[in-house]
Amino acid sequence: MARSIIVYTQSACGHCQRQIDWMVENQIPFEQREISNEIFRTEFLNMNGEGTPLTVIKNNNASEVITGFNKETLTNKFLK
């Protein structure tokens, strides 16, 4: 299985929009899931999500979660 990236967001979240813009600008493929959608909100809460953006990186059978827009962490994960 290839790496997949899911970003849980909220429409009124400035940090979410900055992360989405950064990922698009850097051509990083991802799926955006707005937590106003009940199914996505349940997924978010089941991961003990406490803030957005919440980025989930899935590699084979492992997952990593990054809370918040941390440009340095994301750069290290996706651009190096």
Backbone as CSV, one residue per row, in Angstrom:
resi,resn,N_x,N_y,N_z,CA_x,CA_y,CA_z,C_x,C_y,C_z
1,MET,0.843,-1.184,0.000,0.000,0.000,0.000,0.886,1.244,0.000
2,ALA,0.566,2.202,-0.838,1.309,3.454,-0.898,0.918,4.352,0.268
3,ARG,1.733,5.345,0.493,1.446,6.303,1.555,0.194,7.095,1.205
4,SER,-0.660,7.300,2.207,-1.818,8.165,2.030,-1.813,9.204,3.146
5,ILE,-2.311,10.381,2.815,-2.329,11.494,3.756,-3.754,12.026,3.831
6,ILE,-4.266,12.114,5.057,-5.592,12.670,5.307,-5.409,13.867,6.225
7,VAL,-6.046,14.989,5.874,-5.987,16.181,6.711,-7.409,16.515,7.154
8,TYR,-7.653,16.427,8.460,-8.945,16.801,9.038,-8.920,18.300,9.308
9,THR,-9.957,18.995,8.844,-9.990,20.452,8.918,-11.351,20.946,9.396
10,GLN,-11.387,22.261,9.661,-12.636,22.975,9.942,-12.654,24.201,9.037
11,SER,-13.827,24.580,8.570,-13.918,25.679,7.602,-13.437,27.007,8.166
12,ALA,-13.613,27.271,9.447,-13.232,28.558,10.034,-11.836,28.535,10.642
13,CYS,-11.024,27.567,10.278,-9.695,27.379,10.877,-8.622,27.972,9.962
14,GLY,-8.010,29.068,10.399,-6.964,29.706,9.614,-5.741,28.827,9.424
15,HIS,-5.353,28.095,10.470,-4.200,27.189,10.368,-4.483,26.070,9.367
16,CYS,-5.731,25.620,9.323,-6.113,24.579,8.362,-5.902,25.092,6.936
17,GLN,-6.379,26.306,6.667,-6.253,26.857,5.325,-4.794,27.079,4.953
18,ARG,-3.979,27.525,5.904,-2.549,27.703,5.623,-1.879,26.366,5.293
19,GLN,-2.259,25.301,6.025,-1.671,23.990,5.729,-2.127,23.485,4.370
20,ILE,-3.406,23.609,4.078,-3.916,23.164,2.766,-3.182,23.905,1.653
21,ASP,-3.068,25.236,1.791,-2.370,26.035,0.774,-0.922,25.572,0.628
22,TRP,-0.229,25.320,1.747,1.157,24.882,1.723,1.286,23.531,1.025
23,MET,0.379,22.613,1.323,0.454,21.278,0.718,0.181,21.333,-0.787
24,VAL,-0.783,22.139,-1.192,-1.068,22.300,-2.621,0.132,22.936,-3.320
25,GLU,0.673,23.987,-2.715,1.830,24.692,-3.270,3.024,23.753,-3.451
26,ASN,3.189,22.816,-2.539,4.303,21.866,-2.594,3.937,20.555,-3.284
27,GLN,2.772,20.518,-3.894,2.307,19.371,-4.686,2.332,18.071,-3.893
28,ILE,1.837,18.154,-2.663,1.744,16.987,-1.797,0.308,16.474,-1.875
29,PRO,0.093,15.282,-2.407,-1.283,14.764,-2.523,-1.857,14.403,-1.151
30,PHE,-3.113,14.771,-0.948,-3.778,14.502,0.321,-5.284,14.502,0.111
31,GLU,-5.970,13.963,1.094,-7.434,14.001,1.121,-7.840,14.900,2.278
32,GLN,-8.662,15.889,1.987,-9.153,16.790,3.026,-10.494,16.280,3.530
33,ARG,-10.634,16.219,4.858,-11.888,15.782,5.479,-12.359,16.854,6.461
34,GLU,-13.414,17.521,6.102,-14.010,18.585,6.907,-14.815,17.956,8.044
35,ILE,-14.468,18.294,9.293,-15.096,17.619,10.428,-16.518,18.093,10.718
36,SER,-17.042,19.004,9.910,-18.471,19.312,10.029,-19.305,18.146,9.491
37,ASN,-18.671,17.286,8.680,-19.294,16.054,8.205,-19.269,15.060,9.369
38,GLU,-20.407,14.540,9.740,-20.525,13.681,10.938,-19.624,12.450,10.881
39,ILE,-19.508,11.831,9.726,-18.654,10.645,9.593,-17.199,11.016,9.846
40,PHE,-16.746,12.119,9.240,-15.363,12.555,9.424,-15.122,13.043,10.848
41,ARG,-16.120,13.682,11.454,-15.982,14.128,12.844,-15.809,12.922,13.775
42,THR,-16.559,11.857,13.520,-16.436,10.637,14.321,-15.041,10.043,14.175
43,GLU,-14.525,9.982,12.945,-13.159,9.490,12.735,-12.160,10.336,13.529
44,PHE,-12.313,11.658,13.428,-11.448,12.614,14.114,-11.472,12.381,15.627
45,LEU,-12.659,12.246,16.183,-12.799,12.035,17.619,-12.271,10.672,18.051
46,ASN,-12.432,9.660,17.213,-11.914,8.326,17.528,-10.387,8.294,17.586
47,MET,-9.738,9.276,16.959,-8.281,9.397,17.034,-7.868,10.329,18.167
48,ASN,-8.843,10.667,19.026,-8.606,11.611,20.123,-8.177,12.977,19.609
49,GLY,-8.727,13.355,18.433,-8.424,14.654,17.861,-8.878,15.777,18.781
50,GLU,-7.969,16.704,19.024,-8.281,17.827,19.899,-8.143,19.155,19.186
51,GLY,-7.618,19.160,17.998,-7.439,20.403,17.261,-7.211,20.128,15.798
52,THR,-7.467,21.142,15.000,-7.251,21.032,13.564,-6.238,22.087,13.148
53,PRO,-5.529,21.822,12.071,-5.589,20.622,11.252,-4.989,19.408,11.975
54,LEU,-5.512,18.267,11.647,-4.998,16.998,12.157,-4.615,16.182,10.923
55,THR,-3.335,15.889,10.802,-2.824,15.191,9.629,-2.511,13.749,9.994
56,VAL,-3.041,12.829,9.213,-2.803,11.403,9.423,-2.026,10.886,8.217
57,ILE,-0.857,10.319,8.483,-0.008,9.750,7.441,-0.048,8.239,7.613
58,LYS,-0.548,7.554,6.598,-0.644,6.095,6.649,0.371,5.491,5.693
59,ASN,1.232,4.632,6.236,2.226,3.880,5.474,2.038,2.414,5.796
60,ASN,1.620,1.636,4.816,1.381,0.215,5.025,0.480,0.001,6.242
61,ASN,0.967,-0.616,7.303,0.127,-0.884,8.467,0.335,0.111,9.599
62,ALA,1.136,1.137,9.377,1.437,2.114,10.422,0.795,3.460,10.109
63,SER,0.460,4.190,11.160,-0.093,5.536,11.012,0.649,6.484,11.939
64,GLU,0.779,7.711,11.478,1.365,8.777,12.289,0.406,9.958,12.256
65,VAL,0.254,10.625,13.397,-0.666,11.754,13.504,0.128,13.003,13.875
66,ILE,-0.153,14.096,13.153,0.446,15.394,13.442,-0.690,16.367,13.715
67,THR,-0.678,16.981,14.896,-1.710,17.948,15.252,-1.186,19.353,15.007
68,GLY,-1.995,20.159,14.351,-1.622,21.541,14.080,-0.809,21.668,12.808
69,PHE,-0.667,22.916,12.342,0.146,23.190,11.156,1.551,23.507,11.609
70,ASN,2.418,22.511,11.502,3.825,22.660,11.874,4.625,22.504,10.584
71,LYS,4.963,23.633,9.978,5.628,23.623,8.671,6.948,22.850,8.710
72,GLU,7.709,22.991,9.794,8.994,22.293,9.891,8.806,20.779,9.908
73,THR,7.859,20.301,10.699,7.590,18.863,10.759,7.099,18.345,9.409
74,LEU,6.187,19.065,8.795,5.652,18.634,7.498,6.733,18.658,6.422
75,THR,7.592,19.662,6.454,8.700,19.727,5.479,9.589,18.506,5.646
76,ASN,9.928,18.166,6.872,10.778,16.993,7.122,10.111,15.699,6.660
77,LYS,8.808,15.613,6.821,8.083,14.387,6.441,7.919,14.255,4.921
78,PHE,7.630,15.371,4.249,7.201,15.280,2.847,8.183,15.824,1.823
79,LEU,9.105,16.669,2.229,9.952,17.328,1.237,11.429,16.981,1.354
80,LYS,11.816,16.151,2.299,13.232,15.786,2.447,13.446,14.325,2.194
